[in-house]
Amino acid sequence: MACSSTVRTSSAAHQHPRTFNPAAHTAVYPSHRGFILSRIVLAFRSFFAILFSGKLPADIAQEFGFSQKKAAPAAKPAPPPPAAKPSDGALQMLGILQRDARLIDFMMEDISAYSDDQVGAAVRNLHEQCRESLNRYLRFTPVIDGVEGSFTKLDSNDPSSVKLLGNVPANGKAAGGLLRHKGWKAEKIDLPPLAPNSNTSVVAPAEIEIE
């Protein structure tokens, strides 16, 4: 009988109902509950941010690993080459005549102390060299290919092509007149290309001999 009583007592102890302890349950999962609440808050913020501004706030994007990459700065375009000026070709041609015939040296020199024979000999050589250089890079043809001193009918009164002399009508137009000069026009221009960023104002560089 004593043994039976002991068994019943032990059985009753094992069948005692357990009660729910909220404090103990909360203490086991505090971080999990905070994680869920933070995700809910982020979800609401994301919804309204996209609804009203069309983009996620920076902190939310970083939280979810959607950090926005900064766009690489656009490469600066190379500066365009300087536009050619009308004077560039003229200065280049002068530079060629200086290089080949020393034209500018001759024109800038005071020749008053030289005799006519000396000047004439220098001019003959200068003429040949200048003519050769002009024919190398340019081809000239007459504006009006006629006989000088003869009457010539004018097809155009363009002042850039025809210069009227003598008794010019008030309207600046004439049917024709005596041809005093044929004029010249360049049919071919074949100048060498200028070096990039070259100083076109320098017609002839200074020359230094190194000893």
PASEBA-1860 file (N, C-alpha, C; in nm, 3 decimals):
! residues 211
1> MACSSTVR> 0.084/-0.122/0.000/0.000/0.000/0.000/0.085/0.124/0.000 ~ 0.190/0.123/0.068/0.279/0.239/0.072/0.338/0.264/-0.064 ~ 0.366/0.154/-0.132/0.423/0.166/-0.268/0.324/0.226/-0.361 ~ 0.198/0.189/-0.355/0.093/0.243/-0.441/0.075/0.390/-0.417 ~ 0.080/0.433/-0.294/0.065/0.574/-0.262/0.177/0.656/-0.317 ~ 0.295/0.597/-0.317/0.412/0.669/-0.370/0.401/0.688/-0.518 ~ 0.349/0.585/-0.585/0.333/0.592/-0.732/0.232/0.698/-0.768 ~ 0.120/0.706/-0.699/0.015/0.803/-0.728/0.067/0.944/-0.706
9> TSSAAHQH> 0.147/0.958/-0.601/0.200/1.092/-0.571/0.292/1.137/-0.682 ~ 0.377/1.048/-0.729/0.471/1.083/-0.840/0.397/1.111/-0.967 ~ 0.290/1.034/-0.993/0.210/1.055/-1.113/0.141/1.189/-1.110 ~ 0.092/1.227/-0.994/0.024/1.355/-0.981/0.118/1.469/-1.002 ~ 0.242/1.447/-0.959/0.341/1.554/-0.978/0.373/1.574/-1.123 ~ 0.379/1.463/-1.197/0.409/1.474/-1.342/0.291/1.530/-1.418 ~ 0.168/1.515/-1.371/0.052/1.564/-1.443/0.015/1.706/-1.408 ~ 0.096/1.777/-1.330/0.064/1.914/-1.289/0.072/2.005/-1.411
17> PRTFNPAA> -0.032/2.078/-1.445/-0.035/2.162/-1.568/0.063/2.279/-1.558 ~ 0.135/2.305/-1.679/0.227/2.419/-1.689/0.152/2.545/-1.726 ~ 0.188/2.656/-1.668/0.126/2.785/-1.697/0.217/2.866/-1.789 ~ 0.159/2.951/-1.885/0.234/3.035/-1.981/0.292/3.156/-1.909 ~ 0.420/3.174/-1.925/0.490/3.286/-1.860/0.530/3.387/-1.969 ~ 0.457/3.496/-1.987/0.488/3.593/-2.093/0.627/3.651/-2.080 ~ 0.670/3.676/-1.958/0.801/3.738/-1.939/0.911/3.647/-1.988 ~ 0.895/3.515/-1.954/0.996/3.419/-1.999/0.997/3.407/-2.150
25> HTAVYPSH> 0.880/3.410/-2.215/0.870/3.397/-2.360/0.933/3.518/-2.429 ~ 0.905/3.634/-2.373/0.960/3.756/-2.432/1.111/3.761/-2.418 ~ 1.159/3.709/-2.308/1.303/3.714/-2.284/1.379/3.625/-2.380 ~ 1.310/3.522/-2.435/1.377/3.429/-2.525/1.392/3.488/-2.664 ~ 1.292/3.569/-2.715/1.291/3.618/-2.852/1.286/3.770/-2.863 ~ 1.363/3.848/-2.793/1.350/3.995/-2.803/1.402/4.047/-2.936 ~ 1.516/3.994/-2.982/1.573/4.046/-3.106/1.486/4.010/-3.226 ~ 1.423/3.896/-3.227/1.339/3.855/-3.339/1.218/3.947/-3.353
33> RGFILSRI> 1.156/3.982/-3.241/1.040/4.072/-3.246/1.081/4.211/-3.296 ~ 1.196/4.262/-3.249/1.243/4.393/-3.296/1.276/4.391/-3.445 ~ 1.328/4.280/-3.492/1.361/4.267/-3.635/1.234/4.278/-3.720 ~ 1.128/4.209/-3.676/1.002/4.211/-3.752/0.942/4.351/-3.751 ~ 0.943/4.417/-3.637/0.886/4.551/-3.629/0.963/4.650/-3.718 ~ 1.097/4.638/-3.717/1.176/4.730/-3.801/1.148/4.707/-3.948 ~ 1.126/4.581/-3.989/1.095/4.552/-4.129/0.958/4.609/-4.168 ~ 0.863/4.605/-4.075/0.731/4.660/-4.102/0.740/4.812/-4.121
41> VLAFRSFF> 0.818/4.876/-4.033/0.835/5.021/-4.044/0.901/5.058/-4.178 ~ 1.005/4.982/-4.213/1.074/5.008/-4.340/0.982/4.986/-4.459 ~ 0.895/4.885/-4.448/0.802/4.857/-4.557/0.705/4.973/-4.577 ~ 0.651/5.028/-4.467/0.561/5.143/-4.478/0.634/5.265/-4.534 ~ 0.753/5.290/-4.485/0.828/5.406/-4.534/0.860/5.392/-4.683 ~ 0.897/5.270/-4.721/0.929/5.247/-4.862/0.807/5.269/-4.950 ~ 0.691/5.218/-4.904/0.569/5.231/-4.984/0.534/5.378/-5.007 ~ 0.533/5.457/-4.902/0.492/5.597/-4.916/0.600/5.681/-4.986
49> AILFSGKL> 0.727/5.644/-4.966/0.832/5.717/-5.035/0.823/5.697/-5.187 ~ 0.801/5.572/-5.228/0.788/5.544/-5.372/0.661/5.605/-5.426 ~ 0.554/5.604/-5.344/0.426/5.660/-5.390/0.435/5.809/-5.417 ~ 0.504/5.882/-5.329/0.506/6.028/-5.340/0.631/6.084/-5.409 ~ 0.742/6.015/-5.396/0.864/6.070/-5.458/0.921/5.983/-5.569 ~ 0.875/5.859/-5.577/0.921/5.773/-5.684/1.054/5.706/-5.660 ~ 1.111/5.715/-5.539/1.240/5.653/-5.511/1.250/5.620/-5.362 ~ 1.337/5.523/-5.333/1.359/5.484/-5.194/1.447/5.585/-5.123
57> PADIAQEF> 1.422/5.608/-4.995/1.516/5.691/-4.919/1.653/5.624/-4.915 ~ 1.754/5.704/-4.899/1.891/5.653/-4.904/1.918/5.551/-4.795 ~ 1.869/5.575/-4.670/1.898/5.481/-4.562/1.831/5.347/-4.583 ~ 1.709/5.347/-4.644/1.640/5.220/-4.670/1.710/5.145/-4.782 ~ 1.748/5.216/-4.881/1.820/5.151/-4.991/1.948/5.087/-4.941 ~ 2.017/5.154/-4.850/2.140/5.098/-4.794/2.109/4.979/-4.705 ~ 1.998/4.985/-4.632/1.959/4.876/-4.542/1.934/4.747/-4.619 ~ 1.872/4.757/-4.735/1.838/4.639/-4.815/1.946/4.605/-4.918
65> GFSQKKAA> 2.056/4.676/-4.912/2.165/4.646/-5.005/2.144/4.705/-5.143 ~ 2.054/4.804/-5.153/2.030/4.868/-5.282/2.099/5.003/-5.289 ~ 2.217/5.014/-5.231/2.284/5.145/-5.230/2.308/5.191/-5.372 ~ 2.273/5.315/-5.394/2.284/5.371/-5.528/2.430/5.403/-5.560 ~ 2.472/5.357/-5.677/2.607/5.387/-5.723/2.612/5.526/-5.783 ~ 2.712/5.598/-5.742/2.728/5.732/-5.797/2.769/5.722/-5.944 ~ 2.701/5.798/-6.025/2.733/5.796/-6.168/2.873/5.852/-6.190 ~ 2.947/5.781/-6.273/3.083/5.828/-6.304/3.075/5.960/-6.378
73> PAAKPAPP> 3.158/6.053/-6.341/3.155/6.183/-6.411/3.186/6.166/-6.559 ~ 3.112/6.235/-6.641/3.132/6.226/-6.785/3.269/6.281/-6.822 ~ 3.333/6.209/-6.910/3.465/6.254/-6.955/3.452/6.385/-7.032 ~ 3.542/6.474/-7.002/3.538/6.602/-7.071/3.579/6.584/-7.216 ~ 3.500/6.636/-7.309/3.538/6.621/-7.450/3.665/6.699/-7.481 ~ 3.739/6.643/-7.574/3.863/6.710/-7.614/3.831/6.845/-7.676 ~ 3.907/6.947/-7.643/3.878/7.078/-7.702/3.893/7.074/-7.854 ~ 3.800/7.135/-7.924/3.809/7.133/-8.071/3.930/7.210/-8.118
81> PPAAKPSD> 3.985/7.169/-8.231/4.100/7.245/-8.284/4.058/7.387/-8.320 ~ 4.145/7.481/-8.303/4.109/7.619/-8.336/4.070/7.633/-8.482 ~ 3.964/7.710/-8.504/3.916/7.729/-8.641/4.018/7.809/-8.722 ~ 4.033/7.767/-8.846/4.128/7.837/-8.934/4.077/7.977/-8.965 ~ 4.166/8.075/-8.958/4.131/8.213/-8.989/4.174/8.246/-9.131 ~ 4.109/8.343/-9.194/4.149/8.380/-9.330/4.295/8.419/-9.342 ~ 4.349/8.473/-9.232/4.488/8.517/-9.237/4.587/8.402/-9.234 ~ 4.542/8.283/-9.188/4.635/8.171/-9.173/4.698/8.132/-9.307
89> GALQMLGI> 4.615/8.121/-9.411/4.667/8.082/-9.542/4.762/8.186/-9.600 ~ 4.728/8.314/-9.581/4.814/8.421/-9.634/4.949/8.421/-9.564 ~ 4.948/8.406/-9.431/5.074/8.403/-9.357/5.155/8.277/-9.390 ~ 5.084/8.167/-9.413/5.155/8.045/-9.451/5.225/8.062/-9.586 ~ 5.156/8.126/-9.682/5.218/8.149/-9.813/5.338/8.242/-9.802 ~ 5.326/8.344/-9.718/5.441/8.433/-9.695/5.558/8.355/-9.633 ~ 5.525/8.265/-9.541/5.629/8.183/-9.481/5.700/8.095/-9.583 ~ 5.624/8.042/-9.679/5.685/7.960/-9.785/5.777/8.043/-9.873
97> LQRDARLI> 5.732/8.164/-9.910/5.816/8.251/-9.993/5.940/8.297/-9.918 ~ 5.928/8.316/-9.788/6.045/8.351/-9.707/6.141/8.232/-9.700 ~ 6.087/8.115/-9.680/6.171/7.996/-9.668/6.245/7.965/-9.798 ~ 6.175/7.979/-9.911/6.235/7.938/-10.039/6.313/8.051/-10.107 ~ 6.269/8.176/-10.088/6.332/8.286/-10.164/6.378/8.402/-10.077 ~ 6.358/8.393/-9.946/6.395/8.503/-9.856/6.326/8.633/-9.898 ~ 6.200/8.622/-9.936/6.126/8.739/-9.986/6.114/8.847/-9.879 ~ 6.075/8.808/-9.758/6.054/8.908/-9.653/6.186/8.975/-9.615
105> DFMMEDIS> 6.295/8.897/-9.614/6.425/8.958/-9.587/6.455/9.068/-9.688 ~ 6.424/9.039/-9.816/6.451/9.137/-9.921/6.361/9.259/-9.908 ~ 6.233/9.237/-9.879/6.138/9.348/-9.870/6.165/9.434/-9.747 ~ 6.213/9.376/-9.640/6.235/9.451/-9.517/6.373/9.517/-9.512 ~ 6.457/9.488/-9.606/6.593/9.545/-9.605/6.595/9.681/-9.674 ~ 6.673/9.772/-9.622/6.692/9.903/-9.685/6.794/9.887/-9.799 ~ 6.744/9.898/-9.924/6.832/9.875/-10.040/6.879/10.007/-10.103 ~ 6.855/10.117/-10.033/6.892/10.247/-10.091/7.043/10.260/-10.110
113> AYSDDQVG> 7.121/10.186/-10.035/7.267/10.198/-10.046/7.325/10.114/-10.159 ~ 7.241/10.031/-10.221/7.291/9.943/-10.326/7.269/10.007/-10.464 ~ 7.351/9.969/-10.556/7.336/10.019/-10.694/7.225/9.943/-10.765 ~ 7.178/10.002/-10.877/7.072/9.937/-10.954/7.117/9.800/-11.004 ~ 7.242/9.787/-11.041/7.291/9.658/-11.089/7.286/9.553/-10.979 ~ 7.324/9.593/-10.859/7.319/9.500/-10.747/7.176/9.458/-10.715 ~ 7.084/9.557/-10.713/6.943/9.526/-10.686/6.886/9.440/-10.797 ~ 6.919/9.472/-10.922/6.868/9.394/-11.034/6.912/9.250/-11.030
121> AAVRNLHE> 7.037/9.226/-10.995/7.087/9.088/-10.985/7.015/9.012/-10.874 ~ 6.990/9.080/-10.761/6.921/9.014/-10.650/6.775/8.985/-10.686 ~ 6.712/9.080/-10.756/6.571/9.062/-10.792/6.554/8.947/-10.890 ~ 6.647/8.931/-10.985/6.636/8.822/-11.083/6.633/8.686/-11.011 ~ 6.723/8.668/-10.918/6.727/8.542/-10.843/6.602/8.526/-10.757 ~ 6.559/8.637/-10.694/6.438/8.634/-10.611/6.315/8.599/-10.694 ~ 6.307/8.654/-10.813/6.193/8.628/-10.902/6.183/8.480/-10.937 ~ 6.292/8.420/-10.969/6.291/8.279/-11.007/6.246/8.190/-10.892
129> QCRESLNR> 6.297/8.217/-10.774/6.263/8.134/-10.659/6.117/8.152/-10.616 ~ 6.068/8.276/-10.619/5.928/8.301/-10.583/5.833/8.237/-10.684 ~ 5.865/8.247/-10.810/5.780/8.188/-10.914/5.772/8.037/-10.899 ~ 5.885/7.977/-10.870/5.887/7.832/-10.852/5.800/7.790/-10.733 ~ 5.809/7.864/-10.622/5.729/7.831/-10.503/5.580/7.850/-10.529 ~ 5.543/7.958/-10.597/5.402/7.983/-10.627/5.345/7.872/-10.714 ~ 5.420/7.831/-10.817/5.372/7.727/-10.907/5.363/7.591/-10.837 ~ 5.440/7.573/-10.731/5.436/7.445/-10.660/5.308/7.430/-10.580
137> YLRFTPVI> 5.261/7.539/-10.521/5.145/7.530/-10.430/5.017/7.591/-10.487 ~ 5.027/7.670/-10.591/4.910/7.738/-10.649/4.913/7.725/-10.801 ~ 4.794/7.731/-10.859/4.786/7.740/-11.004/4.699/7.860/-11.039 ~ 4.759/7.958/-11.108/4.689/8.082/-11.142/4.645/8.077/-11.289 ~ 4.526/8.129/-11.314/4.475/8.146/-11.449/4.416/8.286/-11.461 ~ 4.411/8.345/-11.583/4.354/8.480/-11.599/4.205/8.483/-11.567 ~ 4.161/8.592/-11.510/4.017/8.611/-11.487/3.947/8.628/-11.622 ~ 4.005/8.708/-11.709/3.956/8.724/-11.847/4.072/8.686/-11.939
145> DGVEGSFT> 4.057/8.580/-12.012/4.164/8.532/-12.100/4.148/8.599/-12.237 ~ 4.194/8.725/-12.244/4.184/8.802/-12.368/4.314/8.874/-12.397 ~ 4.312/8.953/-12.503/4.430/9.029/-12.542/4.423/9.167/-12.478 ~ 4.526/9.200/-12.401/4.526/9.329/-12.334/4.534/9.442/-12.437 ~ 4.451/9.546/-12.415/4.442/9.658/-12.508/4.328/9.645/-12.606 ~ 4.261/9.530/-12.612/4.149/9.509/-12.704/4.017/9.526/-12.629 ~ 3.906/9.554/-12.709/3.774/9.569/-12.648/3.726/9.432/-12.602 ~ 3.673/9.430/-12.482/3.626/9.304/-12.424/3.487/9.323/-12.367
153> KLDSNDPS> 3.395/9.232/-12.406/3.259/9.234/-12.350/3.262/9.171/-12.211 ~ 3.183/9.229/-12.124/3.178/9.180/-11.986/3.056/9.090/-11.966 ~ 3.081/8.969/-11.919/2.971/8.879/-11.883/2.920/8.906/-11.741 ~ 3.003/8.973/-11.663/2.966/9.000/-11.524/3.030/9.131/-11.481 ~ 2.962/9.201/-11.394/3.016/9.322/-11.334/3.047/9.300/-11.186 ~ 3.078/9.176/-11.151/3.111/9.143/-11.012/3.238/9.218/-10.975 ~ 3.232/9.307/-10.875/3.350/9.387/-10.840/3.467/9.305/-10.788 ~ 3.442/9.183/-10.741/3.553/9.099/-10.696/3.628/9.037/-10.814
161> SVKLLGNV> 3.566/9.036/-10.933/3.629/8.977/-11.051/3.672/9.082/-11.153 ~ 3.599/9.194/-11.159/3.625/9.297/-11.261/3.631/9.434/-11.192 ~ 3.736/9.505/-11.218/3.751/9.641/-11.166/3.736/9.738/-11.284 ~ 3.634/9.822/-11.279/3.609/9.918/-11.386/3.693/10.043/-11.366 ~ 3.753/10.090/-11.474/3.838/10.210/-11.472/3.784/10.314/-11.568 ~ 3.827/10.439/-11.552/3.789/10.546/-11.646/3.652/10.601/-11.618 ~ 3.573/10.622/-11.724/3.438/10.682/-11.711/3.337/10.574/-11.673 ~ 3.336/10.543/-11.547/3.246/10.438/-11.499/3.106/10.494/-11.483
169> PANGKAAG> 3.001/10.428/-11.537/2.863/10.476/-11.520/2.824/10.486/-11.373 ~ 2.726/10.568/-11.347/2.683/10.591/-11.209/2.631/10.463/-11.144 ~ 2.569/10.376/-11.225/2.517/10.252/-11.167/2.626/10.146/-11.147 ~ 2.750/10.176/-11.188/2.860/10.083/-11.168/2.859/9.964/-11.260 ~ 2.783/9.974/-11.373/2.774/9.862/-11.466/2.810/9.911/-11.605 ~ 2.875/9.819/-11.681/2.913/9.853/-11.818/2.908/9.726/-11.903 ~ 2.878/9.745/-12.032/2.871/9.630/-12.124/3.009/9.578/-12.160 ~ 3.109/9.664/-12.156/3.245/9.622/-12.190/3.339/9.740/-12.191
177> GLLRHKGW> 3.465/9.715/-12.226/3.566/9.821/-12.232/3.699/9.761/-12.274 ~ 3.802/9.842/-12.272/3.934/9.797/-12.309/3.997/9.716/-12.195 ~ 4.049/9.601/-12.229/4.112/9.515/-12.129/4.251/9.568/-12.096 ~ 4.269/9.617/-11.976/4.398/9.669/-11.933/4.479/9.566/-11.855 ~ 4.412/9.476/-11.788/4.481/9.370/-11.714/4.390/9.248/-11.708 ~ 4.448/9.133/-11.733/4.367/9.010/-11.737/4.316/8.969/-11.599 ~ 4.389/9.008/-11.497/4.353/8.961/-11.362/4.402/8.818/-11.341 ~ 4.404/8.776/-11.218/4.445/8.640/-11.184/4.347/8.579/-11.083
185> KAEKIDLP> 4.324/8.450/-11.098/4.245/8.375/-10.999/4.315/8.242/-10.974 ~ 4.301/8.194/-10.853/4.366/8.068/-10.814/4.270/7.952/-10.842 ~ 4.309/7.868/-10.937/4.228/7.750/-10.967/4.265/7.632/-10.878 ~ 4.385/7.632/-10.825/4.427/7.524/-10.737/4.506/7.583/-10.620 ~ 4.471/7.537/-10.501/4.545/7.576/-10.380/4.583/7.447/-10.309 ~ 4.710/7.421/-10.300/4.757/7.295/-10.242/4.862/7.322/-10.136 ~ 4.826/7.402/-10.039/4.918/7.434/-9.930/4.931/7.314/-9.835 ~ 5.048/7.290/-9.780/5.062/7.180/-9.683/4.981/7.209/-9.558
193> PLAPNSNT> 4.931/7.104/-9.491/4.852/7.127/-9.368/4.936/7.189/-9.258 ~ 4.874/7.275/-9.183/4.943/7.338/-9.070/4.954/7.239/-8.954 ~ 5.063/7.246/-8.883/5.080/7.160/-8.765/4.981/7.200/-8.657 ~ 4.926/7.103/-8.582/4.831/7.138/-8.475/4.893/7.234/-8.375 ~ 4.812/7.331/-8.334/4.853/7.431/-8.234/4.977/7.510/-8.275 ~ 4.999/7.519/-8.406/5.113/7.597/-8.452/5.082/7.746/-8.442 ~ 5.182/7.825/-8.420/5.168/7.970/-8.409/5.179/8.028/-8.550 ~ 5.064/8.053/-8.611/5.064/8.098/-8.750/5.115/8.240/-8.764
201> SVVAPAEI> 5.127/8.314/-8.655/5.178/8.451/-8.666/5.329/8.454/-8.691 ~ 5.396/8.342/-8.664/5.540/8.334/-8.691/5.558/8.295/-8.837 ~ 5.594/8.393/-8.920/5.613/8.367/-9.062/5.747/8.298/-9.087 ~ 5.849/8.337/-9.013/5.981/8.275/-9.026/6.043/8.263/-8.887 ~ 6.077/8.143/-8.845/6.135/8.128/-8.711/6.276/8.186/-8.705 ~ 6.313/8.227/-8.587/6.451/8.272/-8.567/6.543/8.151/-8.582 ~ 6.663/8.177/-8.631/6.759/8.069/-8.657/6.879/8.086/-8.564 ~ 6.909/7.981/-8.490/7.020/7.980/-8.394/7.116/7.869/-8.431
209> EIE> 7.239/7.902/-8.451/7.340/7.800/-8.480/7.409/7.761/-8.350 ~ 7.413/7.632/-8.325/7.476/7.579/-8.204/7.620/7.540/-8.236 ~ 7.713/7.597/-8.167/7.856/7.569/-8.191/7.907/7.460/-8.096
END
